[in-house]
Amino acid sequence: MSGVPVYYRRCAECKFIFTDAFDDWSIEQFRTYIYNDDYKLVDHEYVADRPRANADAVARLWGAVKTETRVLDYGGGNGTFCAVLRDAGFAVALTFDPLVPEHATPPEGKFDLVTSFETFEHMPDPAAAIASILEFAAEPGIVLFSTTLQPADIETQRLNWWYAAPRNGHVSLFSSEALKRAWGRHGYRVATLANSFHFAFRTLPPLLAHVDK
């Protein structure tokens, strides 16, 4: 506990929970106080376990078309996810993350698959971030991302919910309705798997038709 209070609010309509405590922070402040050398102590899966597991899942889904699928990992941290995909035979798998100097240069071109794992809860302005992500999405393309949705008893748990963690940089906590509205303004639909993994798309590729139920 740092002794610094962080206040959250909840939208009465879409139930989105957010804090504006970090709205005026610079990238350097985020690097200094949140995404520093101690970050791995509060998210020990960040360095290797999570990106490797996510890459294995993407390789299973897109393996048959990996040589013609351009992949961009938005907010991809240290680049492990894309490195694993390239080792698995994906011809193009690039990392973009404004908070990581070696991956902070926006890539050129459009991408058939844009991924963004465990980033949406970190975004002070998720509406702007979604617009930025879609600048890289091919048409038709698909965005695969993860963020844990609020539990059914959020009104009882309130900020005792483990995912409400400002030290981790969790500043935006989505309900299913909030997620649908955020993507819907761009004409995208959202399909959710297991409460944490989501596909956003205008036209769902045939190989993923089974998730649109």
C-alpha positions as CSV (number, residue, x, y, z in Angstrom):
1,M,0.0,0.0,0.0
2,S,1.4,3.4,-1.0
3,G,-1.0,5.6,1.0
4,V,-2.1,7.3,-2.2
5,P,-5.9,7.0,-2.7
6,V,-7.2,6.0,-6.1
7,Y,-10.9,6.6,-6.7
8,Y,-13.0,4.7,-9.2
9,R,-16.4,5.6,-10.7
10,R,-19.1,3.4,-12.4
11,C,-21.3,4.4,-15.3
12,A,-25.0,4.0,-14.4
13,E,-25.9,2.9,-17.9
14,C,-23.2,0.5,-19.2
15,K,-21.6,-0.3,-15.8
16,F,-18.1,0.6,-17.0
17,I,-15.8,1.1,-14.0
18,F,-12.9,3.6,-14.3
19,T,-10.6,6.0,-12.6
20,D,-9.3,9.3,-13.9
21,A,-6.3,9.2,-11.5
22,F,-3.9,8.5,-14.3
23,D,-5.5,10.6,-17.1
24,D,-2.8,13.2,-17.1
25,W,0.1,10.9,-16.6
26,S,2.9,10.9,-19.2
27,I,4.5,7.7,-20.6
28,E,7.5,8.4,-18.4
29,Q,5.3,8.5,-15.2
30,F,3.8,5.1,-16.2
31,R,7.3,3.7,-16.7
32,T,8.5,5.0,-13.4
33,Y,5.7,4.2,-11.1
34,I,3.9,1.2,-12.6
35,Y,5.7,-0.5,-15.5
36,N,9.1,-0.5,-13.7
37,D,11.4,-3.3,-12.7
38,D,9.1,-4.3,-9.9
39,Y,6.1,-4.8,-12.2
40,K,6.8,-8.5,-12.5
41,L,6.3,-8.9,-8.8
42,V,2.6,-7.9,-9.1
43,D,2.1,-9.7,-12.5
44,H,4.6,-12.6,-12.6
45,E,3.0,-14.1,-15.7
46,Y,3.8,-11.0,-17.8
47,V,7.4,-11.8,-18.8
48,A,7.0,-15.2,-20.4
49,D,4.2,-17.5,-19.2
50,R,1.2,-15.5,-20.5
51,P,2.7,-14.5,-23.9
52,R,3.8,-18.0,-24.6
53,A,0.4,-19.5,-23.7
54,N,-1.4,-16.9,-25.9
55,A,1.0,-17.6,-28.8
56,D,0.2,-21.3,-28.5
57,A,-3.5,-20.6,-28.7
58,V,-3.1,-18.3,-31.7
59,A,-1.0,-20.9,-33.4
60,R,-3.7,-23.5,-32.9
61,L,-6.4,-21.3,-34.4
62,W,-4.4,-19.7,-37.3
63,G,-1.9,-22.4,-37.9
64,A,-3.4,-23.5,-41.2
65,V,-3.1,-19.9,-42.6
66,K,0.0,-18.8,-40.7
67,T,2.1,-18.0,-43.8
68,E,-0.4,-15.6,-45.2
69,T,-1.6,-14.0,-41.9
70,R,0.0,-10.7,-40.9
71,V,-0.1,-10.4,-37.1
72,L,0.3,-7.3,-34.9
73,D,0.5,-7.5,-31.2
74,Y,-0.7,-4.2,-29.8
75,G,0.6,-3.4,-26.3
76,G,2.9,-6.5,-26.7
77,G,5.4,-5.6,-24.0
78,N,8.7,-7.4,-24.4
79,G,7.8,-9.0,-27.7
80,T,7.8,-12.6,-26.5
81,F,4.4,-13.4,-28.0
82,C,5.5,-12.4,-31.5
83,A,8.8,-14.2,-31.2
84,V,7.0,-17.4,-30.4
85,L,4.7,-17.0,-33.4
86,R,7.6,-16.3,-35.7
87,D,9.4,-19.5,-34.4
88,A,6.1,-21.3,-35.2
89,G,6.2,-20.3,-38.8
90,F,4.2,-17.0,-38.9
91,A,5.9,-14.9,-41.6
92,V,4.9,-11.6,-40.1
93,A,4.4,-11.1,-36.4
94,L,5.2,-7.6,-35.1
95,T,5.0,-6.0,-31.7
96,F,3.9,-2.4,-31.0
97,D,3.9,-0.9,-27.5
98,P,4.3,2.8,-26.9
99,L,5.6,2.1,-23.3
100,V,8.5,-0.1,-24.5
101,P,11.2,1.9,-26.4
102,E,12.3,-0.9,-28.7
103,H,8.7,-1.5,-29.8
104,A,7.4,2.1,-29.7
105,T,7.5,2.8,-33.4
106,P,4.2,2.2,-35.1
107,P,4.4,-0.4,-37.9
108,E,3.4,0.2,-41.5
109,G,0.6,-1.5,-43.3
110,K,-2.5,-3.4,-42.3
111,F,-2.8,-6.7,-40.4
112,D,-5.1,-9.6,-40.8
113,L,-5.0,-10.3,-37.0
114,V,-4.4,-7.7,-34.3
115,T,-4.0,-9.0,-30.8
116,S,-4.0,-7.1,-27.6
117,F,-3.7,-9.2,-24.4
118,E,-4.3,-7.8,-20.9
119,T,-4.1,-4.3,-22.1
120,F,-7.7,-2.9,-22.1
121,E,-7.8,-2.7,-18.3
122,H,-4.6,-0.6,-18.5
123,M,-6.0,2.1,-20.9
124,P,-6.9,5.5,-19.4
125,D,-8.8,6.2,-22.7
126,P,-9.9,2.9,-24.1
127,A,-12.1,4.6,-26.7
128,A,-9.1,6.2,-28.2
129,A,-7.1,3.0,-27.9
130,I,-9.7,1.0,-29.8
131,A,-9.6,3.6,-32.6
132,S,-5.8,3.3,-32.7
133,I,-6.0,-0.5,-32.8
134,L,-8.4,-0.3,-35.8
135,E,-6.0,1.9,-37.7
136,F,-3.9,-1.3,-38.1
137,A,-6.7,-3.8,-38.8
138,A,-7.2,-5.0,-42.4
139,E,-10.7,-5.3,-43.9
140,P,-12.0,-7.8,-43.2
141,G,-9.8,-8.4,-40.2
142,I,-10.2,-9.5,-36.7
143,V,-9.0,-8.3,-33.3
144,L,-8.3,-10.9,-30.6
145,F,-7.9,-9.4,-27.1
146,S,-8.2,-10.3,-23.5
147,T,-9.5,-8.4,-20.5
148,T,-11.6,-9.9,-17.6
149,L,-15.2,-8.8,-17.4
150,Q,-16.8,-7.7,-14.2
151,P,-18.2,-10.6,-12.1
152,A,-21.9,-11.0,-11.6
153,D,-21.6,-9.9,-7.9
154,I,-19.6,-6.8,-8.7
155,E,-22.1,-4.7,-6.7
156,T,-21.3,-6.8,-3.7
157,Q,-17.5,-7.0,-4.2
158,R,-17.1,-3.5,-5.4
159,L,-13.4,-2.5,-5.3
160,N,-12.6,-5.7,-3.3
161,W,-12.6,-7.4,-6.7
162,W,-9.0,-8.6,-7.3
163,Y,-8.9,-7.1,-10.8
164,A,-9.3,-3.6,-9.5
165,A,-5.6,-3.0,-8.9
166,P,-4.1,0.5,-9.5
167,R,-0.6,-0.8,-8.8
168,N,-1.0,-3.1,-11.8
169,G,-2.3,-0.1,-13.8
170,H,-5.8,-1.5,-14.0
171,V,-7.7,1.7,-14.6
172,S,-10.6,0.5,-16.9
173,L,-12.8,-2.4,-15.8
174,F,-15.3,-3.5,-18.4
175,S,-18.8,-5.0,-18.3
176,S,-20.1,-6.9,-21.3
177,E,-22.3,-4.0,-22.2
178,A,-19.5,-1.5,-22.0
179,L,-17.4,-3.7,-24.3
180,K,-20.1,-4.0,-26.8
181,R,-20.8,-0.2,-26.9
182,A,-17.1,0.6,-27.2
183,W,-16.6,-1.6,-30.3
184,G,-20.1,-1.0,-31.6
185,R,-19.4,2.7,-32.4
186,H,-17.0,1.4,-35.0
187,G,-19.4,-1.1,-36.5
188,Y,-17.7,-4.1,-34.8
189,R,-19.3,-6.9,-33.0
190,V,-17.8,-8.7,-30.0
191,A,-17.8,-12.5,-29.2
192,T,-16.6,-13.5,-25.7
193,L,-15.0,-16.8,-24.6
194,A,-14.7,-17.7,-21.0
195,N,-15.3,-14.2,-19.7
196,S,-11.8,-13.0,-20.6
197,F,-11.0,-13.6,-24.2
198,H,-12.8,-11.6,-26.9
199,F,-13.0,-11.4,-30.7
200,A,-13.9,-8.1,-32.3
201,F,-14.9,-8.2,-36.0
202,R,-17.1,-6.8,-38.7
203,T,-17.1,-10.0,-40.7
204,L,-16.1,-13.1,-38.9
205,P,-13.5,-15.3,-40.8
206,P,-14.9,-18.8,-41.6
207,L,-12.2,-20.5,-39.5
208,L,-13.8,-18.8,-36.4
209,A,-17.4,-19.3,-37.3
210,H,-17.9,-21.6,-34.3
211,V,-17.3,-18.8,-31.8
212,D,-20.2,-16.6,-33.1
213,K,-23.0,-18.2,-31.1
